[in-house]
Amino acid sequence: MREEILARARWLLEELQLPPAEAMDWLRDYYPELELEERARCLRQAAQPPAAAVTAEE
């Protein structure tokens, strides 16, 4: 599920070019069970290059 959320966050930021605040709202709509902190963490990781995102998880 986490990879799905990260993929959706990347799509919102990169493909739709939404600002982070708007992407946060969209993630809330897609995944209402996620807490604010978890949505923010997913967006931060999605905004990083893939190699940096892996390092941040460790």
HUHU-V211090 format. One record per helix or strand of 2 or more residues. SS is the DSSP state (~ for helix, > for strand). FROM is the first residue (numbers start at 1). TO is the last residue. If there is no record, write none. Layout:
SS/FROM/TO
SS/FROM/TO
This chain:
~/2/15
~/20/30
~/36/47
~/50/57
